[in-house]
Amino acid sequence: MAVISKIRKQSGLLIGTIGIAMLLFVGGDILNSGGGQYFGGGLPEVGEINGNTITYEQFEKEVAEFLGEQSVSADQMDGIRSRVWNRLVQMYILNDQYKRAGIRAVPEELFDQLKNSQGNTVLTQYFTNPQTGAIYDQFKNPNTGGLDNDKVLYYAKQVLNSDPKQWMPIEEAMKQDALSEKYNHLIRSGLYTTNLQAKNQQAEGERIVSGRYVSMTFEEINQEDVPVSEDDLKAYYNKHKDEKEYEQKETMRTASYIRFRTVPSDQDLENINRDLTSLIDGLANAEDDTLFVTQNSDLPNDIKYINRGELTPELDSTLMAIPEKTVIGPYTTAGNIVITKKLAVQMMSDSINARHILVSLKEGSDSAAVKAKADSIMGVVNNANFAELAQSLSEDLGSATNGGNLDWFTRGRMVPEFEEACFNGKKGDITMALSQFGYHIIEILDQTTPREKIMVANVSRRIQPGEKTFDKVYQKASAFAIQNNTLEAVKAAAESNSEIIIEDLDYIKEEDKTLSDFENPRAIIRWLYEAAPGAVSSPFESGNDFVVVALKSIKNKGVLPFEEVKDKVEEKVLKEKKAAIILEKLNGFTSIEDAATRLGKTAQQTQDNTFNS
């Protein structure tokens, strides 16, 4: 029902379905800052693609065009900026390659994608609910669980007829997907086995050899028998440090941190209980329960029907025994402290199967005309012609193609006004409800067997630390950071106090968007890239906790320092020394039996081996 509007809001999130490596991307803070503090400091460029400089102004313009009028969260904005950058990469690199290769996507191909939408990555993303990761029911094929070709095609035709601009982003994404697939296929087609390679492979497969061998692994030599000095390690490092294995490809940071957890105190729990107790009379006497819950609860709109047995046996029996409009609690459940008002006991179905015809009430539309249209439909609709009218008149395009059928749903799936009309009716009823989306003409097709439910109004408080508790933990974290203002001091404090636990972080890049489970990672990463090694931060807030961070090291681009790779170097030196020991034992051996004797091993037989084995 509300699916169509949700889907349309996603249309700007489609382009960029082809994964492309980000080139010289400056990322996060520059792009999130609005440019002020950074570009005032002389950073006019976001990055460079194939020799083309991308300015901040150009990039922000692309982002604005991509967004349109959407309102998105900070996390979604990060994803959009990455997709815009990928689109620029396509513009400056891939599209040029497509053109040079003579590759193009014609309208007939895109239409063929629409007709065969199941398995299409672009269309599947477009018709998937980002909150659940599942395809919207209105576009799902019940037999396969994938997209329904007919429903997708019907929706596309409706959008193209009503507002073609809405379809442009998805068409562009489908085009890029088709071009990419052709380009990759062209590359794959150029990779084949030549006649000479085939002949060599055949010859190698026909050459069969048998023999005897003896082997000794490095693990069979005791570490104690292989002395390794610091000079040995440094000599190996100096000889091999220019190899790729010891190259740092980009600048990174390593860090240590200590977490100061904020846990609700007994006083916090007492305060929450006292606060809720003071609301009991108000909730019991409230004339508008919805308003009271909205104004006083941490969980708004918490008025619902619950089944018998859904609560603890004690609460369940108490709720059944008390009169209506009586309040029980406070009690603790699921991380909240709650008071509950019993509103009613009613026989009600768990699930409803219904269909509807939506007459949209859009911003700026004539509400009287919309209501008149809904009334006129209500005047002629019946159980026999409902599906036909839904297909031709409903503005919920997702369900219209299926005669308005929404299939089975439980409470919480639809908007409240729609649910009330459905769950308070009976099978065969045709009724009308007004919601934020417009007028719904509803037919109840079926319902599960009614059972006893209790309608309750809950006022909840989340169990969380109070302000004084936060202040106390913050002061503790601040004092620790002041008293231990170097990494060495932090380590010493941890050694002397088992309650102080140091955790390490490695490979931290400047453009990273996540760091451990911190809720404010960008502030911490910025600090790490401004601090000197050994420095200790002031406390950072992360959810209900505070984190003190220390910068361990800076891994600059280029050759990794000896201390950073010492363990790896030691492993290599040990292998070399063990190999030398084995070779020394084998020096001058005259036969396999002689080699086996020197190594204290038994010769092994191998048979019927080919060069392809």
C-alpha positions as CSV (number, residue, x, y, z in Angstrom):
1,M,0.0,0.0,0.0
2,A,2.7,2.5,1.0
3,V,5.2,0.5,-1.0
4,I,5.0,2.6,-4.2
5,S,6.0,5.9,-2.5
6,K,8.8,4.1,-0.7
7,I,10.0,2.6,-3.9
8,R,10.0,5.9,-5.8
9,K,12.2,7.4,-3.1
10,Q,14.8,4.8,-3.8
11,S,15.1,5.6,-7.5
12,G,18.1,7.8,-6.9
13,L,19.9,5.0,-5.2
14,L,20.2,2.7,-8.3
15,I,23.0,3.9,-10.5
16,G,26.3,2.4,-9.6
17,T,25.2,-1.2,-9.3
18,I,28.4,-2.3,-11.1
19,G,31.2,-2.4,-8.6
20,I,34.1,-0.1,-9.6
21,A,37.2,0.6,-7.6
22,M,37.4,4.2,-6.2
23,L,40.4,6.0,-7.6
24,L,42.1,8.7,-5.5
25,F,38.9,9.2,-3.6
26,V,39.3,11.7,-0.8
27,G,36.1,10.6,0.8
28,G,34.2,11.1,4.1
29,D,35.0,14.3,5.8
30,I,35.6,16.5,2.8
31,L,32.4,15.4,1.2
32,N,30.4,15.6,4.4
33,S,31.7,18.9,5.5
34,G,30.0,21.2,3.0
35,G,33.5,22.3,2.1
36,G,34.0,25.0,4.7
37,Q,36.9,24.1,6.9
38,Y,38.6,22.0,4.3
39,F,38.4,24.0,1.2
40,G,39.1,27.2,3.1
41,G,42.4,25.5,3.8
42,G,43.3,24.9,0.2
43,L,41.8,21.6,-0.8
44,P,39.9,22.5,-4.1
45,E,39.8,18.9,-5.5
46,V,38.0,15.8,-4.5
47,G,40.1,13.6,-6.6
48,E,41.3,12.7,-10.1
49,I,40.0,10.1,-12.6
50,N,42.0,9.2,-15.7
51,G,43.8,12.6,-15.7
52,N,40.5,14.5,-15.1
53,T,40.4,16.7,-12.0
54,I,37.1,16.4,-10.1
55,T,36.4,19.6,-8.1
56,Y,34.4,19.8,-5.0
57,E,31.8,22.0,-6.7
58,Q,31.4,19.6,-9.6
59,F,31.1,16.6,-7.3
60,E,28.5,18.3,-5.0
61,K,26.5,19.3,-8.1
62,E,26.5,15.6,-9.3
63,V,25.4,14.5,-5.8
64,A,22.6,17.1,-5.8
65,E,21.3,16.0,-9.2
66,F,21.5,12.4,-8.0
67,L,19.5,13.1,-4.9
68,G,16.7,15.2,-6.4
69,E,14.3,16.0,-3.6
70,Q,15.1,12.9,-1.5
71,S,15.8,13.1,2.2
72,V,18.3,10.6,3.2
73,S,20.2,9.5,6.4
74,A,23.9,10.1,6.9
75,D,24.6,6.4,6.1
76,Q,22.6,6.6,2.9
77,M,24.4,9.8,2.0
78,D,27.8,8.0,2.3
79,G,26.5,5.3,-0.1
80,I,25.1,7.9,-2.5
81,R,28.4,9.8,-2.6
82,S,30.2,6.5,-3.4
83,R,27.7,5.7,-6.2
84,V,28.2,9.2,-7.6
85,W,31.9,8.7,-7.6
86,N,31.5,5.4,-9.3
87,R,29.3,7.0,-11.9
88,L,32.0,9.6,-12.6
89,V,34.5,6.7,-13.0
90,Q,32.2,5.2,-15.6
91,M,31.9,8.5,-17.4
92,Y,35.6,9.2,-17.6
93,I,36.9,5.6,-18.1
94,L,34.4,2.9,-18.9
95,N,32.1,4.7,-21.2
96,D,35.1,5.7,-23.3
97,Q,36.1,2.1,-23.4
98,Y,32.6,1.0,-24.4
99,K,32.6,3.6,-27.2
100,R,36.0,2.5,-28.5
101,A,34.9,-1.1,-28.5
102,G,31.7,-0.3,-30.4
103,I,29.5,-1.4,-27.5
104,R,26.1,0.1,-27.0
105,A,22.7,-0.8,-25.4
106,V,19.7,-0.4,-27.6
107,P,16.1,0.2,-26.2
108,E,15.0,-3.3,-27.4
109,E,17.6,-4.9,-25.0
110,L,16.4,-2.8,-22.0
111,F,12.8,-3.8,-22.8
112,D,13.8,-7.4,-22.9
113,Q,15.4,-6.9,-19.4
114,L,12.0,-5.7,-18.2
115,K,10.1,-8.6,-19.7
116,N,12.6,-11.0,-18.0
117,S,13.1,-9.2,-14.8
118,Q,13.7,-12.2,-12.5
119,G,17.4,-12.4,-11.6
120,N,18.1,-8.9,-13.0
121,T,20.4,-7.3,-10.4
122,V,19.3,-3.7,-11.1
123,L,15.5,-4.4,-11.1
124,T,15.9,-6.7,-8.0
125,Q,17.6,-3.9,-6.1
126,Y,15.0,-1.4,-7.2
127,F,12.1,-3.5,-6.0
128,T,13.7,-4.6,-2.7
129,N,12.8,-3.1,0.6
130,P,16.1,-1.7,2.0
131,Q,15.0,-2.3,5.6
132,T,14.2,-6.0,5.2
133,G,16.3,-6.9,2.2
134,A,13.3,-8.7,0.7
135,I,11.4,-8.0,-2.5
136,Y,8.2,-6.1,-2.0
137,D,5.3,-8.5,-1.8
138,Q,3.5,-6.5,-4.5
139,F,6.2,-7.4,-7.0
140,K,7.1,-10.9,-5.8
141,N,6.3,-14.1,-7.7
142,P,4.9,-16.3,-5.0
143,N,6.1,-19.5,-6.8
144,T,9.8,-18.4,-7.2
145,G,10.2,-15.8,-4.5
146,G,11.8,-13.6,-7.2
147,L,10.4,-10.7,-9.2
148,D,7.2,-11.2,-11.1
149,N,7.8,-10.2,-14.8
150,D,4.2,-9.2,-15.4
151,K,4.0,-7.0,-12.3
152,V,7.3,-5.3,-13.0
153,L,6.3,-4.6,-16.6
154,Y,2.9,-3.3,-15.6
155,Y,4.5,-0.9,-13.1
156,A,7.1,0.3,-15.6
157,K,4.3,1.1,-18.1
158,Q,2.3,3.0,-15.5
159,V,5.3,5.1,-14.5
160,L,6.3,5.8,-18.1
161,N,2.8,7.0,-18.9
162,S,2.4,9.2,-15.8
163,D,5.9,10.5,-15.0
164,P,8.7,9.3,-17.3
165,K,11.3,11.2,-15.3
166,Q,10.9,8.8,-12.5
167,W,12.0,6.0,-14.7
168,M,15.2,7.6,-16.0
169,P,17.5,6.6,-13.1
170,I,16.5,2.9,-13.4
171,E,16.8,3.0,-17.2
172,E,20.3,4.4,-16.9
173,A,21.3,1.8,-14.4
174,M,19.9,-1.0,-16.6
175,K,21.8,0.5,-19.6
176,Q,25.1,0.6,-17.6
177,D,24.6,-3.0,-16.5
178,A,24.0,-4.1,-20.0
179,L,27.1,-2.3,-21.3
180,S,29.2,-3.8,-18.5
181,E,28.0,-7.3,-19.2
182,K,28.8,-6.9,-22.9
183,Y,32.3,-5.5,-22.2
184,N,33.1,-8.2,-19.8
185,H,31.9,-10.8,-22.2
186,L,34.1,-9.3,-24.9
187,I,37.1,-9.6,-22.6
188,R,36.2,-13.2,-21.6
189,S,35.9,-14.1,-25.3
190,G,39.5,-13.0,-25.9
191,L,40.8,-15.4,-23.3
192,Y,41.2,-18.8,-24.9
193,T,43.6,-21.7,-25.2
194,T,45.8,-21.5,-28.4
195,N,46.5,-24.6,-30.5
196,L,50.1,-24.7,-29.3
197,Q,49.0,-24.5,-25.7
198,A,46.5,-27.3,-26.3
199,K,49.2,-29.5,-27.9
200,N,51.6,-28.9,-25.0
201,Q,48.9,-29.7,-22.5
202,Q,48.2,-33.0,-24.3
203,A,51.8,-33.9,-24.5
204,E,52.3,-33.2,-20.8
205,G,49.3,-35.3,-20.0
206,E,50.7,-38.2,-22.0
207,R,54.1,-38.2,-20.3
208,I,53.9,-40.6,-17.4
209,V,56.7,-41.0,-14.8
210,S,57.3,-43.0,-11.7
211,G,60.0,-42.6,-9.1
212,R,61.2,-42.4,-5.5
213,Y,61.7,-39.4,-3.3
214,V,62.5,-38.4,0.3
215,S,61.4,-35.2,2.0
216,M,61.8,-33.3,5.2
217,T,59.6,-30.4,6.4
218,F,60.8,-27.3,8.2
219,E,58.5,-28.2,11.2
220,E,60.6,-31.3,11.8
221,I,63.6,-29.1,12.8
222,N,63.4,-27.8,16.4
223,Q,63.4,-24.0,16.8
224,E,66.0,-24.4,19.6
225,D,68.4,-25.8,17.0
226,V,68.2,-22.7,14.8
227,P,69.6,-19.6,16.5
228,V,68.4,-16.3,15.1
229,S,70.0,-13.0,16.1
230,E,68.8,-9.4,15.6
231,D,71.6,-8.9,13.1
232,D,70.3,-11.8,11.1
233,L,66.9,-10.3,10.9
234,K,68.1,-6.8,10.0
235,A,70.4,-8.2,7.3
236,Y,67.5,-10.1,5.7
237,Y,65.3,-7.0,6.0
238,N,67.8,-4.8,4.3
239,K,68.3,-7.3,1.5
240,H,64.6,-7.8,0.8
241,K,62.8,-4.6,2.0
242,D,62.3,-3.3,-1.6
243,E,60.2,-6.3,-2.4
244,K,56.4,-5.9,-2.7
245,E,55.8,-8.0,0.4
246,Y,57.3,-5.2,2.5
247,E,55.5,-2.4,0.7
248,Q,52.9,-0.3,2.4
249,K,50.5,0.7,-0.5
250,E,48.7,3.5,1.4
251,T,49.1,5.4,4.6
252,M,47.4,3.8,7.6
253,R,47.2,4.1,11.4
254,T,47.3,1.6,14.3
255,A,45.7,2.5,17.6
256,S,44.9,1.2,21.1
257,Y,41.8,2.1,23.0
258,I,40.1,1.6,26.4
259,R,36.4,1.5,26.7
260,F,34.6,3.0,29.7
261,R,31.2,1.4,29.9
262,T,28.2,3.4,31.2
263,V,25.8,1.0,33.0
264,P,22.5,2.2,34.7
265,S,23.0,2.5,38.4
266,D,20.5,1.4,41.1
267,Q,19.6,5.1,41.4
268,D,18.9,5.3,37.7
269,L,16.5,2.4,37.9
270,E,14.8,3.9,41.0
271,N,14.4,7.2,39.2
272,I,12.8,5.5,36.2
273,N,10.4,3.5,38.4
274,R,9.5,6.6,40.4
275,D,8.9,8.6,37.1
276,L,6.5,5.9,35.8
277,T,4.7,5.5,39.1
278,S,3.9,9.2,39.0
279,L,2.2,8.7,35.6
280,I,-0.1,5.8,36.7
281,D,-3.1,8.0,37.6
282,G,-2.7,10.1,34.5
283,L,-2.7,7.0,32.2
284,A,-5.6,5.4,34.1
285,N,-7.8,8.6,33.7
286,A,-6.6,9.6,30.2
287,E,-9.4,10.3,27.8
288,D,-7.1,10.1,24.8
289,D,-4.8,7.1,25.4
290,T,-2.9,7.6,22.1
291,L,-2.0,11.2,23.0
292,F,-1.0,10.3,26.5
293,V,1.3,7.5,25.3
294,T,2.8,9.7,22.6
295,Q,3.6,12.4,25.0
296,N,5.0,10.3,27.8
297,S,6.5,7.0,26.4
298,D,9.9,6.4,24.9
299,L,8.1,4.0,22.5
300,P,5.4,6.1,20.8
301,N,2.1,4.7,19.5
302,D,2.5,1.6,21.8
303,I,-1.2,0.8,21.8
304,K,-1.7,-2.8,20.7
305,Y,-3.5,-6.1,21.0
306,I,-1.6,-8.9,22.7
307,N,-2.4,-12.6,22.9
308,R,-3.0,-14.4,26.1
309,G,0.3,-16.0,27.1
310,E,2.4,-13.3,25.3
311,L,3.5,-11.8,28.7
312,T,4.8,-13.7,31.7
313,P,2.3,-15.9,33.4
314,E,2.0,-13.5,36.4
315,L,1.4,-10.4,34.2
316,D,-0.9,-12.4,31.9
317,S,-3.2,-13.5,34.7
318,T,-3.1,-10.0,36.3
319,L,-4.2,-8.4,33.1
320,M,-7.1,-10.8,32.6
321,A,-8.2,-10.3,36.2
322,I,-8.2,-6.5,36.5
323,P,-11.0,-4.3,35.2
324,E,-10.7,-2.2,32.0
325,K,-8.9,1.2,32.4
326,T,-6.8,-0.3,35.3
327,V,-3.0,0.3,35.1
328,I,-0.4,-2.3,36.3
329,G,3.4,-1.8,36.8
330,P,6.0,-0.6,36.7
331,Y,7.6,-3.9,35.5
332,T,10.7,-4.7,33.5
333,T,10.6,-6.3,30.0
334,A,12.9,-6.3,27.0
335,G,15.2,-3.6,28.2
336,N,12.4,-1.3,29.3
337,I,10.4,-0.5,32.4
338,V,6.7,-0.3,31.6
339,I,3.3,0.6,33.0
340,T,0.3,-0.9,31.1
341,K,-3.3,0.1,30.9
342,K,-5.9,-2.5,30.1
343,L,-8.2,-1.0,27.5
344,A,-10.4,-3.9,26.3
345,V,-10.7,-7.6,25.8
346,Q,-11.8,-8.6,22.3
347,M,-12.1,-11.6,20.0
348,M,-9.9,-10.9,17.0
349,S,-8.1,-12.5,14.1
350,D,-4.3,-12.7,14.0
351,S,-4.2,-12.3,10.2
352,I,-6.3,-10.8,7.5
353,N,-6.4,-11.3,3.7
354,A,-7.6,-8.2,2.0
355,R,-7.6,-6.2,-1.2
356,H,-8.0,-2.5,-1.7
357,I,-8.4,0.3,-4.2
358,L,-6.3,3.4,-3.4
359,V,-7.4,6.9,-4.3
360,S,-4.3,9.0,-3.5
361,L,-4.6,12.2,-1.5
362,K,-1.4,14.0,-2.6
363,E,-0.1,17.3,-1.4
364,G,-1.9,20.2,-3.1
365,S,-4.7,18.0,-4.5
366,D,-8.3,18.9,-4.1
367,S,-9.4,16.9,-1.0
368,A,-13.1,17.3,-1.8
369,A,-12.6,16.0,-5.3
370,V,-10.5,13.0,-4.0
371,K,-13.2,12.2,-1.4
372,A,-15.9,12.4,-4.1
373,K,-14.0,10.0,-6.3
374,A,-13.6,7.6,-3.5
375,D,-17.3,7.8,-2.6
376,S,-18.3,7.2,-6.2
377,I,-16.2,4.0,-6.3
378,M,-17.6,2.9,-3.0
379,G,-21.1,3.4,-4.5
380,V,-20.5,0.9,-7.3
381,V,-18.0,-1.6,-6.0
382,N,-19.0,-5.1,-4.9
383,N,-17.4,-8.4,-4.3
384,A,-17.8,-9.4,-8.0
385,N,-16.3,-6.4,-9.7
386,F,-13.7,-5.4,-7.1
387,A,-10.7,-6.9,-8.9
388,E,-11.6,-5.3,-12.2
389,L,-12.1,-1.8,-10.6
390,A,-8.8,-2.2,-8.7
391,Q,-6.9,-2.9,-11.9
392,S,-8.3,0.1,-13.7
393,L,-8.7,2.7,-10.8
394,S,-6.3,1.9,-8.0
395,E,-3.3,4.2,-7.6
396,D,-1.4,1.6,-5.7
397,L,0.3,0.3,-8.9
398,G,2.0,-2.5,-7.1
399,S,-1.2,-4.3,-6.0
400,A,-3.5,-3.0,-8.8
401,T,-2.0,-5.5,-11.3
402,N,-3.2,-8.3,-8.9
403,G,-6.7,-6.9,-8.5
404,G,-5.7,-4.9,-5.4
405,N,-4.8,-8.1,-3.5
406,L,-2.5,-7.5,-0.6
407,D,-2.4,-11.2,0.5
408,W,-2.3,-12.1,4.2
409,F,-0.9,-9.7,6.7
410,T,-0.7,-9.3,10.5
411,R,-0.9,-6.3,12.7
412,G,2.0,-3.9,12.3
413,R,2.3,-4.4,8.5
414,M,0.0,-1.6,7.4
415,V,-0.8,1.9,8.5
416,P,-3.0,2.1,11.6
417,E,-6.1,3.4,9.9
418,F,-6.0,0.6,7.3
419,E,-5.4,-2.0,10.0
420,E,-8.3,-0.9,12.2
421,A,-10.7,-1.1,9.3
422,C,-9.5,-4.6,8.4
423,F,-9.2,-6.1,11.9
424,N,-12.5,-4.7,13.1
425,G,-14.4,-6.0,10.2
426,K,-15.5,-9.5,9.1
427,K,-15.1,-11.6,6.0
428,G,-16.9,-10.2,3.0
429,D,-17.1,-6.6,4.3
430,I,-16.3,-3.7,2.0
431,T,-15.4,-0.6,3.8
432,M,-13.4,2.6,3.4
433,A,-10.6,4.1,5.5
434,L,-8.6,7.3,5.3
435,S,-4.8,7.2,5.8
436,Q,-1.9,9.5,5.1
437,F,-1.8,7.9,1.6
438,G,-5.5,8.6,0.7
439,Y,-8.8,6.8,0.7
440,H,-8.7,3.0,0.8
441,I,-11.7,1.0,-0.4
442,I,-11.2,-2.3,1.3
443,E,-12.6,-5.8,0.9
444,I,-11.9,-8.3,3.6
445,L,-11.4,-11.6,1.7
446,D,-10.6,-13.9,4.6
447,Q,-9.4,-13.9,8.2
448,T,-8.0,-16.4,10.7
449,T,-10.2,-17.8,13.5
450,P,-10.7,-15.0,16.1
451,R,-9.2,-15.6,19.5
452,E,-9.2,-13.6,22.7
453,K,-6.8,-10.6,22.7
454,I,-6.2,-7.8,25.2
455,M,-5.9,-4.3,24.0
456,V,-3.3,-2.4,26.1
457,A,-1.7,1.0,26.2
458,N,2.0,1.0,27.3
459,V,4.1,3.8,28.6
460,S,7.7,2.8,28.6
461,R,11.1,4.1,29.7
462,R,14.3,2.6,28.2
463,I,16.6,1.3,30.9
464,Q,19.6,3.5,30.4
465,P,22.1,5.5,32.4
466,G,21.0,8.8,33.8
467,E,22.8,12.1,33.4
468,K,24.7,11.8,36.6
469,T,25.9,8.4,35.7
470,F,27.1,9.6,32.3
471,D,28.9,12.5,34.0
472,K,30.5,10.2,36.5
473,V,31.8,7.8,33.8
474,Y,32.9,10.7,31.6
475,Q,34.9,12.3,34.5
476,K,36.5,8.9,35.1
477,A,37.5,8.6,31.4
478,S,38.7,12.2,31.3
479,A,40.8,11.7,34.5
480,F,42.4,8.6,33.0
481,A,43.3,10.4,29.8
482,I,44.8,13.3,31.7
483,Q,46.8,11.1,34.1
484,N,48.0,8.7,31.3
485,N,48.7,11.1,28.5
486,T,51.1,8.8,26.6
487,L,50.7,5.3,25.1
488,E,53.3,4.0,27.5
489,A,51.5,5.4,30.5
490,V,48.3,3.7,29.3
491,K,50.1,0.4,29.0
492,A,51.5,0.8,32.5
493,A,48.1,1.6,33.9
494,A,46.6,-1.5,32.3
495,E,49.4,-3.7,33.8
496,S,48.8,-2.4,37.3
497,N,44.9,-2.6,37.1
498,S,43.2,-5.7,35.7
499,E,40.0,-3.7,35.1
500,I,41.7,-1.6,32.4
501,I,41.6,-3.6,29.2
502,I,43.5,-2.4,26.2
503,E,42.2,-3.3,22.7
504,D,44.0,-2.8,19.5
505,L,43.0,-1.5,16.0
506,D,45.0,-1.9,12.9
507,Y,44.9,-0.9,9.2
508,I,42.9,2.3,9.8
509,K,42.5,4.2,6.6
510,E,41.7,7.9,6.5
511,E,38.5,7.4,4.4
512,D,37.2,4.6,6.5
513,K,33.5,4.9,7.5
514,T,33.5,2.3,10.3
515,L,35.9,1.5,13.1
516,S,35.3,-1.4,15.5
517,D,31.7,-0.9,16.8
518,F,32.1,2.8,17.5
519,E,29.0,4.9,16.8
520,N,31.1,8.0,16.0
521,P,34.0,6.6,14.0
522,R,34.8,9.5,11.8
523,A,35.7,11.8,14.8
524,I,38.1,9.2,16.1
525,I,39.7,8.6,12.7
526,R,40.1,12.3,12.2
527,W,41.9,12.6,15.5
528,L,44.2,9.6,14.6
529,Y,45.2,11.4,11.4
530,E,46.0,14.6,13.3
531,A,47.8,13.1,16.3
532,A,51.4,12.1,16.8
533,P,52.4,8.6,17.7
534,G,52.0,7.9,21.4
535,A,49.4,10.6,21.9
536,V,46.2,9.9,24.0
537,S,42.8,11.4,23.1
538,S,40.2,13.0,25.3
539,P,37.1,10.7,25.7
540,F,35.0,10.1,22.6
541,E,31.3,9.2,23.2
542,S,30.1,6.0,21.5
543,G,26.5,5.1,22.4
544,N,26.4,4.8,26.1
545,D,30.1,4.4,26.4
546,F,33.2,6.6,26.4
547,V,36.4,5.6,24.5
548,V,39.9,6.9,25.1
549,V,42.2,6.3,22.1
550,A,46.0,6.2,21.8
551,L,47.8,6.4,18.4
552,K,50.3,3.5,18.3
553,S,51.9,4.1,14.9
554,I,51.7,5.6,11.5
555,K,52.2,3.3,8.6
556,N,53.3,5.6,5.8
557,K,53.1,4.6,2.2
558,G,56.3,3.0,1.0
559,V,58.7,0.6,2.7
560,L,57.4,-0.7,6.0
561,P,59.8,-0.1,8.9
562,F,61.7,-3.0,10.3
563,E,59.7,-3.2,13.6
564,E,56.5,-3.4,11.7
565,V,57.6,-6.6,9.8
566,K,60.0,-8.1,12.3
567,D,57.8,-11.2,12.9
568,K,57.4,-11.8,9.2
569,V,61.1,-11.4,8.7
570,E,61.9,-13.8,11.5
571,E,59.7,-16.4,9.9
572,K,61.5,-16.0,6.6
573,V,65.0,-16.2,8.3
574,L,64.0,-19.3,10.2
575,K,63.0,-21.0,6.9
576,E,66.2,-20.1,5.3
577,K,68.3,-21.4,8.2
578,K,66.3,-24.6,8.3
579,A,66.7,-25.0,4.6
580,A,70.5,-24.6,5.0
581,I,70.5,-27.3,7.7
582,I,68.7,-29.7,5.4
583,L,70.9,-28.9,2.4
584,E,74.0,-29.4,4.6
585,K,72.8,-32.9,5.6
586,L,72.2,-33.7,1.9
587,N,75.6,-32.3,0.7
588,G,77.3,-35.0,-1.4
589,F,74.5,-37.6,-1.3
590,T,74.9,-40.4,-3.8
591,S,71.4,-42.0,-4.0
592,I,67.9,-41.7,-2.7
593,E,68.7,-44.3,-0.1
594,D,71.8,-42.3,1.0
595,A,69.6,-39.1,1.2
596,A,67.0,-40.9,3.3
597,T,69.7,-42.2,5.7
598,R,71.2,-38.7,6.1
599,L,67.8,-37.2,6.9
600,G,66.7,-40.1,9.1
601,K,63.7,-40.7,6.7
602,T,62.4,-43.5,4.6
603,A,62.3,-43.2,0.8
604,Q,58.7,-43.0,-0.7
605,Q,57.5,-44.4,-4.0
606,T,55.4,-42.3,-6.5
607,Q,53.8,-43.8,-9.6
608,D,52.0,-42.9,-12.8
609,N,52.4,-39.1,-12.5
610,T,52.0,-36.8,-15.4
611,F,53.1,-33.2,-15.8
612,N,49.5,-32.2,-15.5
613,S,49.2,-33.9,-12.1
